[in-house]
């Protein structure tokens, strides 16, 4: 901070520092205790990672089963026939301006709707 001439430590040649660093790294790579501990840590982290991935897979499989069941139920609903009240033509003598009362006997008939019509029905729910 105050300049080179104010530094209490003498300067060290770069080559000497590089040799020191390389020697330290080489010693690290040959230390049996350090190698053993490194391998142990890698195994431990791998086992934890495998356990986490296994739990995630189980959860995703359950979600997939749930979504598949929902999809099957929706597909069954879309393709199933429904009962719709039938509008019959008026018998002779009935119509605009005629005050004859019809008995309330609504008939139902089964029709199949297209998937688009059924999805439209679902949207209205």
Order of alpha helices (4+ residues) and beta strands (2+ residues): alpha-alpha-beta-beta-alpha
